[in-house]
Each structure stands twice: as structure tokens, then as C-alpha cells.
Amino acid sequence: MINIRSSEEIALLREAGRLVGQAHELAKELLVPGVRGETVDREVETFICDNGGRPAFKGFQGFPASVCFSLNDEVVHGIPGRREVREGDVVSLDIGVEKDGYYGDSAWSYIVGEDIQDAGLLLTITEESLYKGIARAVDGNRLFDIGHAIQTWVERRGFSVVREMVGHGIGTMMHEEPQIPNFGPPGKGPLLTAGMVFAIEPMVNQGSHEITTLKDGWTAVTKDGSLSAHFEHCVSIHDGEAEILTLP
């Protein structure tokens, strides 16, 4: 069942989302060569708690940190730890917040310092694909219209969309129905209706779309070692343009 949220509930989701957006602004400022993942994680956790929220990822199914901190060929669910960020690294940060019983979730990818890995186009296309998907998230469209827009934008530019990881509904739980693939045929899937709230999150690889999981049981990496990028916003569906809820 896909939940339909009231205007009062969407206001609460907007507050949780705003805190996520603000946490990303803080994290971005911390991403300089030499910073450790655990430092970013600790500062983001403190910021969220000081502003009336709770880090949604910490302890979720056993995840050990507040921020998913993924480097270079790591697609998602990287563990921050004591790893130091280096010049030119691609860092993908996924941050979740629970506030007043409602959730926000957003991911963003950054290049630390100079782009020495030629990653700029990958990040640009991935971010653009997110907004292409959001543009299709309107009342009256079908669910797979979102993924089709993302896949088309990415693959026409020579990159690949990860298949195993998908977006999701969000509300009073971090993950709700439906699953939202970043690929698929247009005109298929459930009818989109005003009041639905989705986390749309394309993950895009420079090389093959295939991924695997490391021995830590969490970190997903590209099978071919190519770079990966991840962008995500939560949006509420309307009869016109979707509202992005995870802006600072």
C-alpha cells in the first residue's frame, strides 16, 4: 500500500527534510583533504541531535554510523570509520533524519578539491538525472515514468544505472512502499497521486552497472572498480511540479 499524506504530515516531512538538507551543508564544508570519515559522521550526528532530530541510519538494521560515507568506487552504505579523504576523491554522503515521527533522506556526491579523476561529468549527469526523475513525479503519471527518465538521461550519455538499489516511499518509516527503480519502461506501475511522498535516488556508475557487497556486509562497490555517484531528494507528489522536501 502506498500511503497518501495529509498537508499536516507533509509539513512534518518538510521539517525533517530541511534538517537533512542543513546537515548536508555542514558535511560539505567538512570535506577537505585529510578529514576522517568518523569526523564528518560525528559532526553531522551532533548537528542533527542539537536541532531536535535523530540520525535515522544509526543502528538501522545494525548500521554502525549516522552517515553513509562512500568513496570513489563505493556506491552506497559505506562506513565512515578512520579513513582519510584525499584530494580528488569522490565522496557520496547519504544522510537520514527522524524528527517528530517523520523521516527525511537525501544523498549528495562531492569531489574533494581538484577533480583529478575526471569525475565531474559523472556527478553532473547523475544530479541531472535526479531532476529528470523528479520532473516525472506528478499526479497522473505512472511510477516507472520516474525511472525511465533517469535511465534514458544516464545511458544516452554513456553511463550506467545501478539496478540492485532503488528509491522508496518515505513517511513515518524510513522505507515504505513503493520501491522506485531508476530504470524501466514508461507508462507502467502504480498511478501517482497527490500526497504520495518518495525518496528518488539514482546511483550511477562510470562503467558497468554491476555491483557487489564487501565483506563488511554493508558497503556496495562497483564490480569493475569504476567511480560511482549518488544523488537523492525526498519529494511530495502534486498535480503540478513535485515539491522537493530535502532542501536546507
PyRosetta script that sets phi, psi and omega in degrees:
from pyrosetta import init, pose_from_sequence

init()
pose = pose_from_sequence("MINIRSSEEIALLREAGRLVGQAHELAKELLVPGVRGETVDREVETFICDNGGRPAFKGFQGFPASVCFSLNDEVVHGIPGRREVREGDVVSLDIGVEKDGYYGDSAWSYIVGEDIQDAGLLLTITEESLYKGIARAVDGNRLFDIGHAIQTWVERRGFSVVREMVGHGIGTMMHEEPQIPNFGPPGKGPLLTAGMVFAIEPMVNQGSHEITTLKDGWTAVTKDGSLSAHFEHCVSIHDGEAEILTLP")
pose.set_psi(1, 132.2)
pose.set_omega(1, 176.9)
pose.set_phi(2, -95.4)
pose.set_psi(2, 121.7)
pose.set_omega(2, -177.4)
pose.set_phi(3, -72.6)
pose.set_psi(3, 143.4)
pose.set_omega(3, 172.6)
pose.set_phi(4, -108.9)
pose.set_psi(4, 119.5)
pose.set_omega(4, -174.4)
pose.set_phi(5, -94.7)
pose.set_psi(5, 142.7)
pose.set_omega(5, 176.0)
pose.set_phi(6, -76.2)
pose.set_psi(6, 168.0)
pose.set_omega(6, 177.8)
pose.set_phi(7, -62.4)
pose.set_psi(7, -33.1)
pose.set_omega(7, 178.1)
pose.set_phi(8, -67.3)
pose.set_psi(8, -40.9)
pose.set_omega(8, 178.5)
pose.set_phi(9, -67.4)
pose.set_psi(9, -39.9)
pose.set_omega(9, 179.3)
pose.set_phi(10, -64.7)
pose.set_psi(10, -32.4)
pose.set_omega(10, 175.4)
pose.set_phi(11, -62.9)
pose.set_psi(11, -39.8)
pose.set_omega(11, 178.0)
pose.set_phi(12, -69.8)
pose.set_psi(12, -38.7)
pose.set_omega(12, 175.9)
pose.set_phi(13, -64.8)
pose.set_psi(13, -34.7)
pose.set_omega(13, 177.7)
pose.set_phi(14, -64.6)
pose.set_psi(14, -38.4)
pose.set_omega(14, 179.0)
pose.set_phi(15, -67.2)
pose.set_psi(15, -43.8)
pose.set_omega(15, 176.6)
pose.set_phi(16, -62.5)
pose.set_psi(16, -41.7)
pose.set_omega(16, 179.9)
pose.set_phi(17, -65.8)
pose.set_psi(17, -38.2)
pose.set_omega(17, 178.5)
pose.set_phi(18, -62.1)
pose.set_psi(18, -39.2)
pose.set_omega(18, 178.4)
pose.set_phi(19, -65.1)
pose.set_psi(19, -37.9)
pose.set_omega(19, 175.1)
pose.set_phi(20, -61.1)
pose.set_psi(20, -46.6)
pose.set_omega(20, 179.6)
pose.set_phi(21, -60.0)
pose.set_psi(21, -40.4)
pose.set_omega(21, 178.4)
pose.set_phi(22, -67.1)
pose.set_psi(22, -36.6)
pose.set_omega(22, 177.2)
pose.set_phi(23, -63.6)
pose.set_psi(23, -37.2)
pose.set_omega(23, 176.4)
pose.set_phi(24, -65.4)
pose.set_psi(24, -39.1)
pose.set_omega(24, 178.1)
pose.set_phi(25, -61.1)
pose.set_psi(25, -41.1)
pose.set_omega(25, 176.5)
pose.set_phi(26, -64.1)
pose.set_psi(26, -48.4)
pose.set_omega(26, -176.8)
pose.set_phi(27, -60.5)
pose.set_psi(27, -41.0)
pose.set_omega(27, -179.4)
pose.set_phi(28, -58.3)
pose.set_psi(28, -40.3)
pose.set_omega(28, -179.4)
pose.set_phi(29, -67.1)
pose.set_psi(29, -24.7)
pose.set_omega(29, -178.9)
pose.set_phi(30, -82.4)
pose.set_psi(30, -14.8)
pose.set_omega(30, -172.8)
pose.set_phi(31, -82.4)
pose.set_psi(31, 84.6)
pose.set_omega(31, 175.8)
pose.set_phi(32, -126.1)
pose.set_psi(32, 155.3)
pose.set_omega(32, 179.1)
pose.set_phi(33, -53.5)
pose.set_psi(33, 131.7)
pose.set_omega(33, 178.8)
pose.set_phi(34, 100.1)
pose.set_psi(34, -17.1)
pose.set_omega(34, 179.7)
pose.set_phi(35, -71.1)
pose.set_psi(35, 143.3)
pose.set_omega(35, 178.2)
pose.set_phi(36, -91.2)
pose.set_psi(36, 149.4)
pose.set_omega(36, 177.2)
pose.set_phi(37, -56.7)
pose.set_psi(37, -39.7)
pose.set_omega(37, -177.8)
pose.set_phi(38, -64.3)
pose.set_psi(38, -28.7)
pose.set_omega(38, 177.6)
pose.set_phi(39, -68.3)
pose.set_psi(39, -46.6)
pose.set_omega(39, 177.4)
pose.set_phi(40, -60.3)
pose.set_psi(40, -44.9)
pose.set_omega(40, -179.6)
pose.set_phi(41, -59.8)
pose.set_psi(41, -46.0)
pose.set_omega(41, -177.7)
pose.set_phi(42, -65.6)
pose.set_psi(42, -43.5)
pose.set_omega(42, -178.1)
pose.set_phi(43, -66.9)
pose.set_psi(43, -40.0)
pose.set_omega(43, 179.1)
pose.set_phi(44, -66.7)
pose.set_psi(44, -43.3)
pose.set_omega(44, 178.7)
pose.set_phi(45, -59.7)
pose.set_psi(45, -45.0)
pose.set_omega(45, 180.0)
pose.set_phi(46, -62.0)
pose.set_psi(46, -43.5)
pose.set_omega(46, -180.0)
pose.set_phi(47, -61.2)
pose.set_psi(47, -45.6)
pose.set_omega(47, -179.4)
pose.set_phi(48, -61.5)
pose.set_psi(48, -47.1)
pose.set_omega(48, -178.3)
pose.set_phi(49, -66.1)
pose.set_psi(49, -38.2)
pose.set_omega(49, 179.9)
pose.set_phi(50, -67.1)
pose.set_psi(50, -17.5)
pose.set_omega(50, -178.4)
pose.set_phi(51, -111.1)
pose.set_psi(51, 26.6)
pose.set_omega(51, 170.2)
pose.set_phi(52, 83.4)
pose.set_psi(52, 12.4)
pose.set_omega(52, 179.8)
pose.set_phi(53, -111.9)
pose.set_psi(53, -178.4)
pose.set_omega(53, 176.0)
pose.set_phi(54, -134.4)
pose.set_psi(54, 132.7)
pose.set_omega(54, 176.4)
pose.set_phi(55, -62.1)
pose.set_psi(55, 115.9)
pose.set_omega(55, -171.7)
pose.set_phi(56, -73.9)
pose.set_psi(56, -24.8)
pose.set_omega(56, -175.5)
pose.set_phi(57, -83.9)
pose.set_psi(57, -29.0)
pose.set_omega(57, -173.2)
pose.set_phi(58, -65.3)
pose.set_psi(58, 117.9)
pose.set_omega(58, -178.4)
pose.set_phi(59, 86.3)
pose.set_psi(59, -7.3)
pose.set_omega(59, -179.1)
pose.set_phi(60, -68.5)
pose.set_psi(60, 113.6)
pose.set_omega(60, -175.5)
pose.set_phi(61, 52.7)
pose.set_psi(61, 28.6)
pose.set_omega(61, 176.6)
pose.set_phi(62, 91.4)
pose.set_psi(62, 4.0)
pose.set_omega(62, -179.8)
pose.set_phi(63, -63.2)
pose.set_psi(63, 134.0)
pose.set_omega(63, -168.4)
pose.set_phi(64, -89.1)
pose.set_psi(64, 3.5)
pose.set_omega(64, -173.7)
pose.set_phi(65, -138.5)
pose.set_psi(65, 170.8)
pose.set_omega(65, 178.5)
pose.set_phi(66, -89.1)
pose.set_psi(66, -23.3)
pose.set_omega(66, -177.4)
pose.set_phi(67, -123.0)
pose.set_psi(67, 133.9)
pose.set_omega(67, 167.3)
pose.set_phi(68, -80.6)
pose.set_psi(68, 121.6)
pose.set_omega(68, -168.4)
pose.set_phi(69, -124.9)
pose.set_psi(69, 97.8)
pose.set_omega(69, -170.5)
pose.set_phi(70, -114.0)
pose.set_psi(70, 130.9)
pose.set_omega(70, -175.2)
pose.set_phi(71, -112.1)
pose.set_psi(71, 129.4)
pose.set_omega(71, 167.4)
pose.set_phi(72, 58.3)
pose.set_psi(72, -98.6)
pose.set_omega(72, -178.6)
pose.set_phi(73, -85.9)
pose.set_psi(73, 1.3)
pose.set_omega(73, 176.5)
pose.set_phi(74, -82.2)
pose.set_psi(74, 125.3)
pose.set_omega(74, -173.6)
pose.set_phi(75, -82.1)
pose.set_psi(75, -47.2)
pose.set_omega(75, -175.2)
pose.set_phi(76, -166.9)
pose.set_psi(76, 161.9)
pose.set_omega(76, 174.3)
pose.set_phi(77, 68.6)
pose.set_psi(77, 23.3)
pose.set_omega(77, 174.1)
pose.set_phi(78, -66.3)
pose.set_psi(78, 144.7)
pose.set_omega(78, -179.8)
pose.set_phi(79, -95.1)
pose.set_psi(79, 127.0)
pose.set_omega(79, -173.3)
pose.set_phi(80, -57.3)
pose.set_psi(80, -60.5)
pose.set_omega(80, 178.1)
pose.set_phi(81, 56.4)
pose.set_psi(81, -155.1)
pose.set_omega(81, -175.8)
pose.set_phi(82, -95.4)
pose.set_psi(82, 10.4)
pose.set_omega(82, -178.8)
pose.set_phi(83, -63.9)
pose.set_psi(83, 135.5)
pose.set_omega(83, 177.5)
pose.set_phi(84, -94.6)
pose.set_psi(84, 136.6)
pose.set_omega(84, 176.1)
pose.set_phi(85, -76.7)
pose.set_psi(85, 138.8)
pose.set_omega(85, -179.7)
pose.set_phi(86, -113.0)
pose.set_psi(86, 161.5)
pose.set_omega(86, 175.9)
pose.set_phi(87, -54.6)
pose.set_psi(87, 128.7)
pose.set_omega(87, 177.2)
pose.set_phi(88, 88.6)
pose.set_psi(88, -7.0)
pose.set_omega(88, 178.5)
pose.set_phi(89, -62.3)
pose.set_psi(89, 144.4)
pose.set_omega(89, 166.7)
pose.set_phi(90, -92.8)
pose.set_psi(90, 121.1)
pose.set_omega(90, -179.3)
pose.set_phi(91, -117.0)
pose.set_psi(91, 119.9)
pose.set_omega(91, 176.4)
pose.set_phi(92, -105.0)
pose.set_psi(92, 121.1)
pose.set_omega(92, -179.2)
pose.set_phi(93, -111.3)
pose.set_psi(93, 125.7)
pose.set_omega(93, 175.9)
pose.set_phi(94, -115.1)
pose.set_psi(94, 121.9)
pose.set_omega(94, -174.3)
pose.set_phi(95, -126.1)
pose.set_psi(95, 131.9)
pose.set_omega(95, 176.9)
pose.set_phi(96, -124.3)
pose.set_psi(96, 146.5)
pose.set_omega(96, -178.2)
pose.set_phi(97, -136.1)
pose.set_psi(97, 139.4)
pose.set_omega(97, 165.9)
pose.set_phi(98, -112.2)
pose.set_psi(98, 128.0)
pose.set_omega(98, 178.4)
pose.set_phi(99, -141.0)
pose.set_psi(99, 124.0)
pose.set_omega(99, 178.8)
pose.set_phi(100, 55.1)
pose.set_psi(100, 34.3)
pose.set_omega(100, 174.4)
pose.set_phi(101, 87.2)
pose.set_psi(101, 2.8)
pose.set_omega(101, -179.5)
pose.set_phi(102, -125.6)
pose.set_psi(102, 155.3)
pose.set_omega(102, -168.8)
pose.set_phi(103, -115.7)
pose.set_psi(103, 148.0)
pose.set_omega(103, 169.1)
pose.set_phi(104, -128.7)
pose.set_psi(104, 150.8)
pose.set_omega(104, -173.3)
pose.set_phi(105, -154.0)
pose.set_psi(105, 126.2)
pose.set_omega(105, 180.0)
pose.set_phi(106, -152.1)
pose.set_psi(106, 145.8)
pose.set_omega(106, 177.1)
pose.set_phi(107, -127.8)
pose.set_psi(107, 148.5)
pose.set_omega(107, 178.4)
pose.set_phi(108, -147.6)
pose.set_psi(108, 146.2)
pose.set_omega(108, 178.2)
pose.set_phi(109, -113.5)
pose.set_psi(109, 142.3)
pose.set_omega(109, -175.4)
pose.set_phi(110, -134.1)
pose.set_psi(110, 151.3)
pose.set_omega(110, 169.6)
pose.set_phi(111, -103.2)
pose.set_psi(111, 127.0)
pose.set_omega(111, -178.2)
pose.set_phi(112, -83.8)
pose.set_psi(112, 116.0)
pose.set_omega(112, 178.4)
pose.set_phi(113, 68.5)
pose.set_psi(113, -135.2)
pose.set_omega(113, -176.3)
pose.set_phi(114, -78.1)
pose.set_psi(114, 143.4)
pose.set_omega(114, -179.8)
pose.set_phi(115, -82.3)
pose.set_psi(115, 82.1)
pose.set_omega(115, -176.8)
pose.set_phi(116, -91.3)
pose.set_psi(116, -3.9)
pose.set_omega(116, 179.1)
pose.set_phi(117, -106.4)
pose.set_psi(117, 8.6)
pose.set_omega(117, -178.9)
pose.set_phi(118, 55.6)
pose.set_psi(118, 48.1)
pose.set_omega(118, -175.7)
pose.set_phi(119, -99.4)
pose.set_psi(119, -7.3)
pose.set_omega(119, -172.1)
pose.set_phi(120, -58.4)
pose.set_psi(120, -43.0)
pose.set_omega(120, -178.3)
pose.set_phi(121, -66.4)
pose.set_psi(121, -39.3)
pose.set_omega(121, 177.3)
pose.set_phi(122, -56.3)
pose.set_psi(122, -47.5)
pose.set_omega(122, -178.8)
pose.set_phi(123, -66.6)
pose.set_psi(123, -39.8)
pose.set_omega(123, 179.9)
pose.set_phi(124, -62.8)
pose.set_psi(124, -47.4)
pose.set_omega(124, -178.0)
pose.set_phi(125, -66.0)
pose.set_psi(125, -38.3)
pose.set_omega(125, 179.9)
pose.set_phi(126, -65.7)
pose.set_psi(126, -45.2)
pose.set_omega(126, 178.3)
pose.set_phi(127, -63.6)
pose.set_psi(127, -42.9)
pose.set_omega(127, 177.9)
pose.set_phi(128, -61.4)
pose.set_psi(128, -38.4)
pose.set_omega(128, 180.0)
pose.set_phi(129, -64.1)
pose.set_psi(129, -35.4)
pose.set_omega(129, 175.8)
pose.set_phi(130, -57.8)
pose.set_psi(130, -47.2)
pose.set_omega(130, -178.2)
pose.set_phi(131, -71.7)
pose.set_psi(131, -28.5)
pose.set_omega(131, 173.1)
pose.set_phi(132, -63.5)
pose.set_psi(132, -41.5)
pose.set_omega(132, 176.9)
pose.set_phi(133, -65.7)
pose.set_psi(133, -44.0)
pose.set_omega(133, 179.3)
pose.set_phi(134, -60.1)
pose.set_psi(134, -36.8)
pose.set_omega(134, -179.5)
pose.set_phi(135, -62.8)
pose.set_psi(135, -23.3)
pose.set_omega(135, 178.8)
pose.set_phi(136, -92.8)
pose.set_psi(136, -3.8)
pose.set_omega(136, -177.0)
pose.set_phi(137, -89.0)
pose.set_psi(137, 72.8)
pose.set_omega(137, -178.2)
pose.set_phi(138, -133.2)
pose.set_psi(138, 154.4)
pose.set_omega(138, 178.4)
pose.set_phi(139, -53.6)
pose.set_psi(139, 127.9)
pose.set_omega(139, 178.2)
pose.set_phi(140, 102.3)
pose.set_psi(140, -20.4)
pose.set_omega(140, 174.0)
pose.set_phi(141, -79.8)
pose.set_psi(141, 175.7)
pose.set_omega(141, 177.0)
pose.set_phi(142, -106.8)
pose.set_psi(142, 154.3)
pose.set_omega(142, -174.2)
pose.set_phi(143, -55.4)
pose.set_psi(143, -44.2)
pose.set_omega(143, -175.6)
pose.set_phi(144, -72.7)
pose.set_psi(144, -9.5)
pose.set_omega(144, 172.8)
pose.set_phi(145, -60.3)
pose.set_psi(145, -33.0)
pose.set_omega(145, -179.8)
pose.set_phi(146, -64.6)
pose.set_psi(146, -54.9)
pose.set_omega(146, -178.1)
pose.set_phi(147, -64.4)
pose.set_psi(147, -35.9)
pose.set_omega(147, 179.2)
pose.set_phi(148, -62.8)
pose.set_psi(148, -41.6)
pose.set_omega(148, 178.9)
pose.set_phi(149, -63.4)
pose.set_psi(149, -40.4)
pose.set_omega(149, 178.6)
pose.set_phi(150, -65.3)
pose.set_psi(150, -52.3)
pose.set_omega(150, -177.2)
pose.set_phi(151, -59.1)
pose.set_psi(151, -44.9)
pose.set_omega(151, -178.0)
pose.set_phi(152, -61.5)
pose.set_psi(152, -45.6)
pose.set_omega(152, -178.8)
pose.set_phi(153, -62.2)
pose.set_psi(153, -42.4)
pose.set_omega(153, -176.4)
pose.set_phi(154, -71.5)
pose.set_psi(154, -50.9)
pose.set_omega(154, -171.8)
pose.set_phi(155, -71.7)
pose.set_psi(155, -29.5)
pose.set_omega(155, 176.6)
pose.set_phi(156, -67.9)
pose.set_psi(156, -14.7)
pose.set_omega(156, -179.4)
pose.set_phi(157, -108.6)
pose.set_psi(157, 13.1)
pose.set_omega(157, 169.9)
pose.set_phi(158, 88.1)
pose.set_psi(158, 9.9)
pose.set_omega(158, 178.1)
pose.set_phi(159, -108.2)
pose.set_psi(159, 176.6)
pose.set_omega(159, -176.9)
pose.set_phi(160, -130.3)
pose.set_psi(160, 146.3)
pose.set_omega(160, -178.9)
pose.set_phi(161, -96.8)
pose.set_psi(161, 130.6)
pose.set_omega(161, 176.5)
pose.set_phi(162, -65.7)
pose.set_psi(162, 132.0)
pose.set_omega(162, -177.9)
pose.set_phi(163, -90.9)
pose.set_psi(163, -35.5)
pose.set_omega(163, -170.3)
pose.set_phi(164, -73.1)
pose.set_psi(164, -24.1)
pose.set_omega(164, -178.0)
pose.set_phi(165, -107.1)
pose.set_psi(165, 136.5)
pose.set_omega(165, -174.6)
pose.set_phi(166, -134.6)
pose.set_psi(166, 164.1)
pose.set_omega(166, 169.8)
pose.set_phi(167, -77.1)
pose.set_psi(167, -175.1)
pose.set_omega(167, -171.2)
pose.set_phi(168, -163.7)
pose.set_psi(168, 160.2)
pose.set_omega(168, 167.5)
pose.set_phi(169, -68.1)
pose.set_psi(169, 158.9)
pose.set_omega(169, -178.8)
pose.set_phi(170, -152.1)
pose.set_psi(170, 148.4)
pose.set_omega(170, -179.4)
pose.set_phi(171, -177.1)
pose.set_psi(171, -105.3)
pose.set_omega(171, 176.2)
pose.set_phi(172, -87.4)
pose.set_psi(172, -1.4)
pose.set_omega(172, 169.1)
pose.set_phi(173, -131.4)
pose.set_psi(173, 154.6)
pose.set_omega(173, -179.7)
pose.set_phi(174, -63.1)
pose.set_psi(174, -44.4)
pose.set_omega(174, -179.2)
pose.set_phi(175, -120.0)
pose.set_psi(175, 116.3)
pose.set_omega(175, 177.1)
pose.set_phi(176, -124.4)
pose.set_psi(176, 170.9)
pose.set_omega(176, 173.0)
pose.set_phi(177, -69.6)
pose.set_psi(177, 146.1)
pose.set_omega(177, 5.8)
pose.set_phi(178, -99.9)
pose.set_psi(178, 168.0)
pose.set_omega(178, 164.2)
pose.set_phi(179, -74.1)
pose.set_psi(179, 143.7)
pose.set_omega(179, -175.2)
pose.set_phi(180, -124.6)
pose.set_psi(180, 91.3)
pose.set_omega(180, 178.9)
pose.set_phi(181, -63.9)
pose.set_psi(181, 152.3)
pose.set_omega(181, 176.7)
pose.set_phi(182, -96.0)
pose.set_psi(182, 27.7)
pose.set_omega(182, 179.8)
pose.set_phi(183, -158.0)
pose.set_psi(183, 169.3)
pose.set_omega(183, 174.5)
pose.set_phi(184, 129.8)
pose.set_psi(184, 172.6)
pose.set_omega(184, -177.0)
pose.set_phi(185, -81.1)
pose.set_psi(185, 144.6)
pose.set_omega(185, 176.9)
pose.set_phi(186, -71.8)
pose.set_psi(186, 158.6)
pose.set_omega(186, 175.3)
pose.set_phi(187, 76.1)
pose.set_psi(187, 12.0)
pose.set_omega(187, -179.1)
pose.set_phi(188, -117.9)
pose.set_psi(188, 162.5)
pose.set_omega(188, 177.1)
pose.set_phi(189, 91.1)
pose.set_psi(189, 177.8)
pose.set_omega(189, -177.6)
pose.set_phi(190, -60.2)
pose.set_psi(190, 150.0)
pose.set_omega(190, 175.9)
pose.set_phi(191, -72.1)
pose.set_psi(191, 132.0)
pose.set_omega(191, 178.2)
pose.set_phi(192, -78.8)
pose.set_psi(192, 138.0)
pose.set_omega(192, -175.0)
pose.set_phi(193, -133.4)
pose.set_psi(193, 142.4)
pose.set_omega(193, 177.7)
pose.set_phi(194, -53.2)
pose.set_psi(194, 135.6)
pose.set_omega(194, -178.8)
pose.set_phi(195, 103.0)
pose.set_psi(195, -14.6)
pose.set_omega(195, 172.9)
pose.set_phi(196, -71.2)
pose.set_psi(196, 146.0)
pose.set_omega(196, 179.0)
pose.set_phi(197, -128.6)
pose.set_psi(197, 125.4)
pose.set_omega(197, -174.2)
pose.set_phi(198, -125.1)
pose.set_psi(198, 148.4)
pose.set_omega(198, 164.7)
pose.set_phi(199, -102.3)
pose.set_psi(199, 109.8)
pose.set_omega(199, -179.6)
pose.set_phi(200, -100.0)
pose.set_psi(200, 126.3)
pose.set_omega(200, -170.8)
pose.set_phi(201, -149.6)
pose.set_psi(201, 82.9)
pose.set_omega(201, 174.6)
pose.set_phi(202, -66.4)
pose.set_psi(202, 137.4)
pose.set_omega(202, 170.4)
pose.set_phi(203, -119.0)
pose.set_psi(203, 123.6)
pose.set_omega(203, -168.6)
pose.set_phi(204, -127.7)
pose.set_psi(204, 135.2)
pose.set_omega(204, -179.1)
pose.set_phi(205, -108.6)
pose.set_psi(205, 148.7)
pose.set_omega(205, 173.6)
pose.set_phi(206, -67.4)
pose.set_psi(206, -33.9)
pose.set_omega(206, -177.5)
pose.set_phi(207, -109.0)
pose.set_psi(207, -129.4)
pose.set_omega(207, -178.7)
pose.set_phi(208, -66.5)
pose.set_psi(208, 154.2)
pose.set_omega(208, 176.5)
pose.set_phi(209, -77.0)
pose.set_psi(209, -9.4)
pose.set_omega(209, -173.1)
pose.set_phi(210, -73.6)
pose.set_psi(210, 141.0)
pose.set_omega(210, 179.4)
pose.set_phi(211, -132.8)
pose.set_psi(211, 166.9)
pose.set_omega(211, 174.8)
pose.set_phi(212, -145.4)
pose.set_psi(212, 166.5)
pose.set_omega(212, -178.1)
pose.set_phi(213, -110.7)
pose.set_psi(213, 135.2)
pose.set_omega(213, -179.4)
pose.set_phi(214, -71.5)
pose.set_psi(214, 172.0)
pose.set_omega(214, -176.2)
pose.set_phi(215, -65.8)
pose.set_psi(215, -17.0)
pose.set_omega(215, 177.5)
pose.set_phi(216, -70.2)
pose.set_psi(216, -7.6)
pose.set_omega(216, 178.1)
pose.set_phi(217, 80.9)
pose.set_psi(217, -0.7)
pose.set_omega(217, -177.4)
pose.set_phi(218, -122.3)
pose.set_psi(218, -52.6)
pose.set_omega(218, -167.5)
pose.set_phi(219, -70.4)
pose.set_psi(219, 116.6)
pose.set_omega(219, 175.3)
pose.set_phi(220, -91.3)
pose.set_psi(220, 131.1)
pose.set_omega(220, -178.6)
pose.set_phi(221, -128.0)
pose.set_psi(221, 158.9)
pose.set_omega(221, 175.0)
pose.set_phi(222, -69.8)
pose.set_psi(222, 139.6)
pose.set_omega(222, -179.3)
pose.set_phi(223, -65.9)
pose.set_psi(223, -34.0)
pose.set_omega(223, -176.0)
pose.set_phi(224, -93.8)
pose.set_psi(224, 4.8)
pose.set_omega(224, 178.3)
pose.set_phi(225, 78.3)
pose.set_psi(225, 7.4)
pose.set_omega(225, 179.9)
pose.set_phi(226, -75.1)
pose.set_psi(226, 161.6)
pose.set_omega(226, 179.4)
pose.set_phi(227, -68.4)
pose.set_psi(227, 153.9)
pose.set_omega(227, 178.2)
pose.set_phi(228, -136.0)
pose.set_psi(228, 151.3)
pose.set_omega(228, 176.8)
pose.set_phi(229, -133.0)
pose.set_psi(229, 155.5)
pose.set_omega(229, -173.0)
pose.set_phi(230, -145.7)
pose.set_psi(230, 122.5)
pose.set_omega(230, 176.1)
pose.set_phi(231, -130.7)
pose.set_psi(231, 141.1)
pose.set_omega(231, -175.6)
pose.set_phi(232, -151.4)
pose.set_psi(232, 138.6)
pose.set_omega(232, 168.6)
pose.set_phi(233, -133.6)
pose.set_psi(233, 152.1)
pose.set_omega(233, 166.2)
pose.set_phi(234, -93.3)
pose.set_psi(234, 137.9)
pose.set_omega(234, -178.9)
pose.set_phi(235, -134.6)
pose.set_psi(235, 150.8)
pose.set_omega(235, 171.3)
pose.set_phi(236, -107.5)
pose.set_psi(236, 138.8)
pose.set_omega(236, -175.6)
pose.set_phi(237, -83.2)
pose.set_psi(237, 136.1)
pose.set_omega(237, 176.1)
pose.set_phi(238, -130.9)
pose.set_psi(238, 179.0)
pose.set_omega(238, 176.2)
pose.set_phi(239, -80.2)
pose.set_psi(239, -5.4)
pose.set_omega(239, 171.4)
pose.set_phi(240, -124.2)
pose.set_psi(240, -144.4)
pose.set_omega(240, -178.4)
pose.set_phi(241, -59.3)
pose.set_psi(241, 135.7)
pose.set_omega(241, 178.3)
pose.set_phi(242, -64.2)
pose.set_psi(242, 147.7)
pose.set_omega(242, 175.9)
pose.set_phi(243, -92.9)
pose.set_psi(243, 127.3)
pose.set_omega(243, 174.2)
pose.set_phi(244, -81.5)
pose.set_psi(244, 123.2)
pose.set_omega(244, -174.5)
pose.set_phi(245, -95.5)
pose.set_psi(245, -14.9)
pose.set_omega(245, -172.5)
pose.set_phi(246, -105.4)
pose.set_psi(246, 40.1)
pose.set_omega(246, 172.9)
pose.set_phi(247, -93.9)
pose.set_psi(247, 147.7)
pose.set_omega(247, -177.2)
pose.set_phi(248, -71.5)
pose.dump_pdb("model.pdb")
